[in-house]
């Protein structure tokens, strides 16, 4: 699995834990919903600025985001 897929999977996992839709997360992060969809599917090479917006919108920090088994494989 490449890094785009890992990041997308992690975003989706955290979003589902928060019980919010892609559209809601996209609105909170102030990014386009279709962009969010492609990021979660691992089809988009996410910009660092947008990753920061998403992490902030999820109410977590970078260590929490990256401290997952998916990034240790």
C-alpha positions in Angstrom: 0.0 0.0 0.0 1.4 3.4 -1.0 1.5 6.5 1.3 -1.5 8.1 -0.5 -3.7 5.0 0.3 -2.4 4.9 3.9 -3.2 8.6 4.5 -6.6 8.2 2.9 -7.4 5.1 4.9 -6.4 6.9 8.1 -8.5 9.9 7.4 -11.5 7.7 6.7 -11.0 5.7 9.9 -10.8 8.9 12.0 -13.8 10.4 10.2 -15.9 7.4 10.9 -14.9 7.3 14.5 -16.1 10.9 14.8 -19.3 9.8 13.0 -19.2 12.5 10.4 -19.7 12.4 6.7 -17.1 13.2 4.0 -19.1 16.3 3.2 -19.2 17.5 6.8 -15.4 17.0 7.2 -14.8 18.7 3.9 -16.9 21.7 5.0 -15.2 21.9 8.4 -11.7 21.7 6.7 -12.8 24.1 4.0 -11.9 21.9 1.1 -14.0 20.5 -1.8 -16.0 17.3 -1.1 -14.8 15.7 -4.3 -11.2 16.3 -3.2 -12.0 14.7 0.1 -13.4 11.6 -1.7 -10.3 11.2 -3.9 -8.0 11.6 -0.9 -9.8 8.9 1.1 -9.6 6.6 -1.9 -5.9 7.2 -2.1 -6.2 8.7 -5.6 -5.0 12.1 -4.7 -1.5 13.2 -3.7 -2.7 15.4 -0.8 -1.0 18.7 -0.2 0.5 19.3 3.2 -1.6 22.4 3.6 -4.8 20.3 3.0 -3.6 17.5 5.3 -3.2 20.1 8.1 -6.7 21.4 7.4 -8.1 17.9 7.7 -6.2 16.9 10.8 -7.3 20.2 12.4 -10.9 19.6 11.3 -10.7 16.1 12.9 -9.7 17.7 16.2 -6.4 15.8 16.5 -2.7 16.5 16.2 0.0 15.1 13.9 1.4 12.6 16.3 -2.1 11.2 16.9 -2.7 11.0 13.1 0.5 9.2 12.3 0.6 7.0 15.4 -1.2 4.1 13.8 -0.1 0.6 12.7 -0.8 1.5 9.0 2.2 3.8 9.0 4.5 1.2 10.6 4.2 -1.4 7.8 
